[in-house]
Amino acid sequence: MALLDDALKGWGGMLLGVVVGAMAAPSVAPVAGKTVRPLAKALIRGALVVADGVREMVAEAREQVSDLVAEVQAEAKGNGAGASR
């Protein structure tokens, strides 16, 4: 999960600021709230799409590494002592 956290570093603060701004905007300026809310929703939706993409990439990379480890372990068992070529 550290890879995911590093990839999304900084997004959490930005999203929090956008959400707080979107929540406060209608009380401060009702006209601005009608403009800011859809923008905030679009930014949050985009961040979620990016997060899902990163999650998929990490899962695929983890699967490939797991396959490589299994392959090396199988080769080591086949060679007996696990000596490299």
Protein Blocks (a to p, Z undefined) as FASTA:
>chain_A
ZZmmmmmgojlmmmmmmmmmmmmmmmmmmmlmmmmmmmmmmmmmmmmmmmmmmmmmmmmm
mmmmmmmmmmmmmmmmmnonopaZZ
